[in-house]
Amino acid sequence: MILLKISILTSKPNNFLTLPVNVCAPDGSILACGVVHSGRTTKFQIENKGRDFKALHVVCKLPNGKILHQAADVASKKAEAILRLNEMSPHEWLDWATPFRSMEHLKPMPSSERFARSIGKVWMTHWVFENENWVAQDLIALEQYRDTGMQQIVLDTPHKPQLIQVGGENVAWRLISLPPGGRFR
């Protein structure tokens, strides 16, 4: 019997993050299936049935379709694997989004490969539904983070139906529904 410990490493704890994993033998056969949770270590008891494993492979498929793979060396019937989600995000402030959407397009590339496309000026309007009408209202950013081509804003919104409208010179206009009331990114 081999005791395998699996944990998820992120730059900021996310107690709601739960990911499915398969534990595989070196030949690719699945030895165990389960889920791992952010913020705590998940333990698997792997039956080796007389086989001598030097390593186990932990495979995790993220909601965005990306596959994480981590080899866990087996030493004296114990092994440990750490799934590192923070390496997929260009900044720790975007780490919360990495399981849900690929951030590869935001990672810096060498200048020889870089294709700079200007998005021009971008604007944002906050719409709130009041008295049976949509009204533009000011919205104060609690926190802001930005880098080339990306921006994250933390907002505190009222308890009413609301939308954010985003558009720009070279950005397609879109409406994004916001949760009613509270902080969100």
C-alpha positions as CSV (number, residue, x, y, z in Angstrom):
1,M,0.0,0.0,0.0
2,I,1.3,3.5,-0.9
3,L,0.1,6.6,0.8
4,L,-0.1,9.5,-1.8
5,K,-0.7,13.1,-0.6
6,I,-1.9,15.6,-3.2
7,S,-2.2,19.4,-2.6
8,I,-3.0,22.4,-4.7
9,L,-0.6,25.4,-4.5
10,T,-2.0,28.8,-5.3
11,S,-0.6,32.2,-4.4
12,K,-3.9,33.0,-2.6
13,P,-6.0,30.4,-0.7
14,N,-9.3,29.6,-2.5
15,N,-11.4,27.3,-0.3
16,F,-14.0,26.8,-3.1
17,L,-11.5,25.3,-5.6
18,T,-12.1,21.5,-6.1
19,L,-10.5,19.7,-9.0
20,P,-10.8,16.1,-10.3
21,V,-7.6,14.0,-10.4
22,N,-6.6,10.6,-11.7
23,V,-3.6,8.8,-10.2
24,C,-1.8,6.7,-12.8
25,A,0.9,4.0,-12.8
26,P,4.0,4.6,-15.0
27,D,2.3,2.4,-17.7
28,G,-0.7,4.8,-17.8
29,S,-3.2,2.6,-16.0
30,I,-5.5,4.4,-13.6
31,L,-4.9,3.4,-10.0
32,A,-7.3,5.9,-8.3
33,C,-9.7,8.7,-9.1
34,G,-10.9,11.5,-6.8
35,V,-10.9,15.2,-6.1
36,V,-8.5,17.5,-4.4
37,H,-9.4,20.7,-2.6
38,S,-7.5,23.9,-2.3
39,G,-6.4,24.7,1.2
40,R,-6.0,21.1,2.4
41,T,-4.1,17.9,1.5
42,T,-6.0,15.0,0.1
43,K,-4.7,11.5,0.8
44,F,-5.1,8.4,-1.4
45,Q,-4.3,4.9,-0.4
46,I,-2.9,3.2,-3.6
47,E,-2.8,-0.6,-3.8
48,N,0.3,-1.6,-5.7
49,K,-0.7,-5.4,-5.8
50,G,2.9,-6.6,-5.8
51,R,4.1,-4.1,-8.4
52,D,7.1,-1.9,-7.4
53,F,6.3,1.7,-8.4
54,K,9.2,4.2,-8.5
55,A,6.7,7.0,-9.3
56,L,3.0,7.7,-9.5
57,H,1.5,10.3,-11.9
58,V,-1.2,12.7,-10.9
59,V,-3.2,14.1,-13.8
60,C,-5.8,16.9,-13.3
61,K,-8.0,18.4,-16.0
62,L,-8.9,22.0,-15.3
63,P,-12.3,23.5,-16.4
64,N,-10.6,25.4,-19.2
65,G,-9.4,22.1,-20.7
66,K,-5.7,22.5,-19.7
67,I,-4.1,19.4,-18.2
68,L,-1.9,19.5,-15.1
69,H,0.6,16.6,-14.7
70,Q,2.8,16.0,-11.7
71,A,5.0,13.0,-11.1
72,A,5.3,11.9,-7.4
73,D,8.4,9.9,-6.5
74,V,7.6,6.9,-4.3
75,A,9.9,6.5,-1.3
76,S,9.3,4.0,1.4
77,K,5.6,3.6,0.5
78,K,4.9,7.3,0.6
79,A,4.6,9.9,-2.2
80,E,3.6,13.5,-2.5
81,A,2.4,15.7,-5.5
82,I,1.8,19.4,-5.5
83,L,-0.4,20.8,-8.3
84,R,0.9,24.3,-9.0
85,L,-1.8,26.6,-10.4
86,N,0.1,29.8,-9.7
87,E,2.6,29.0,-12.4
88,M,-0.1,29.3,-15.0
89,S,-0.9,33.0,-14.2
90,P,1.3,35.9,-15.2
91,H,0.4,37.7,-11.9
92,E,-0.7,36.4,-8.5
93,W,-3.6,38.8,-8.7
94,L,-5.0,36.8,-11.7
95,D,-4.3,33.5,-10.0
96,W,-8.0,33.1,-8.9
97,A,-9.1,32.9,-12.6
98,T,-6.5,30.3,-13.9
99,P,-8.6,27.2,-13.3
100,F,-11.5,28.7,-15.3
101,R,-9.8,30.3,-18.3
102,S,-6.4,29.9,-19.9
103,M,-4.1,32.8,-19.2
104,E,-1.4,31.8,-21.7
105,H,-2.1,34.7,-24.0
106,L,-1.2,37.1,-21.1
107,K,2.2,35.7,-20.3
108,P,5.1,37.8,-21.5
109,M,6.9,36.4,-24.7
110,P,10.4,37.1,-25.8
111,S,10.6,40.3,-27.8
112,S,11.5,38.4,-30.9
113,E,8.2,36.5,-30.8
114,R,6.0,39.4,-29.5
115,F,3.3,40.6,-31.7
116,A,2.0,43.9,-30.3
117,R,-1.6,44.7,-31.2
118,S,-2.9,48.0,-30.0
119,I,-6.4,47.8,-28.5
120,G,-6.6,51.6,-28.4
121,K,-8.8,53.4,-25.9
122,V,-11.2,51.2,-23.9
123,W,-14.2,52.5,-21.9
124,M,-16.5,51.1,-19.4
125,T,-20.1,52.1,-18.3
126,H,-21.9,50.8,-15.2
127,W,-25.7,50.4,-15.7
128,V,-28.1,49.9,-12.8
129,F,-31.8,49.1,-13.2
130,E,-33.8,51.7,-11.2
131,N,-37.4,52.7,-11.4
132,E,-38.0,50.5,-14.5
133,N,-35.1,52.2,-16.4
134,W,-31.4,51.4,-17.0
135,V,-29.4,54.3,-15.5
136,A,-25.6,54.9,-15.8
137,Q,-24.0,55.2,-12.4
138,D,-20.6,55.9,-11.0
139,L,-18.7,52.9,-9.7
140,I,-15.7,53.3,-7.4
141,A,-12.9,50.8,-7.7
142,L,-11.8,49.4,-4.4
143,E,-8.6,47.9,-5.8
144,Q,-7.0,48.0,-9.3
145,Y,-4.2,45.9,-10.8
146,R,-2.9,46.3,-14.4
147,D,-0.2,45.3,-16.7
148,T,0.2,45.4,-20.5
149,G,-3.1,44.3,-22.1
150,M,-4.8,43.3,-18.8
151,Q,-6.6,45.0,-15.9
152,Q,-8.4,43.7,-12.9
153,I,-10.7,45.9,-10.9
154,V,-12.3,45.0,-7.5
155,L,-15.7,46.6,-7.2
156,D,-18.4,46.9,-4.5
157,T,-21.8,47.0,-6.1
158,P,-25.4,47.9,-5.0
159,H,-28.1,45.3,-4.4
160,K,-29.9,45.9,-7.7
161,P,-29.8,44.3,-11.2
162,Q,-26.7,45.7,-13.0
163,L,-24.5,45.5,-16.0
164,I,-21.1,46.7,-17.1
165,Q,-20.7,47.7,-20.7
166,V,-17.2,47.5,-22.1
167,G,-16.0,48.7,-25.5
168,G,-13.4,50.6,-27.3
169,E,-11.6,51.6,-30.5
170,N,-10.5,48.0,-31.3
171,V,-12.5,46.1,-28.6
172,A,-15.9,44.6,-29.4
173,W,-18.7,46.1,-27.3
174,R,-20.1,43.8,-24.7
175,L,-22.5,43.7,-21.7
176,I,-21.5,41.8,-18.6
177,S,-24.1,40.9,-16.0
178,L,-22.9,41.6,-12.4
179,P,-23.9,39.9,-9.2
180,P,-26.2,42.0,-7.1
181,G,-24.4,43.5,-4.1
182,G,-21.0,42.8,-2.6
183,R,-17.4,42.8,-3.7
184,F,-16.4,41.1,-6.9
185,R,-13.5,41.1,-9.4
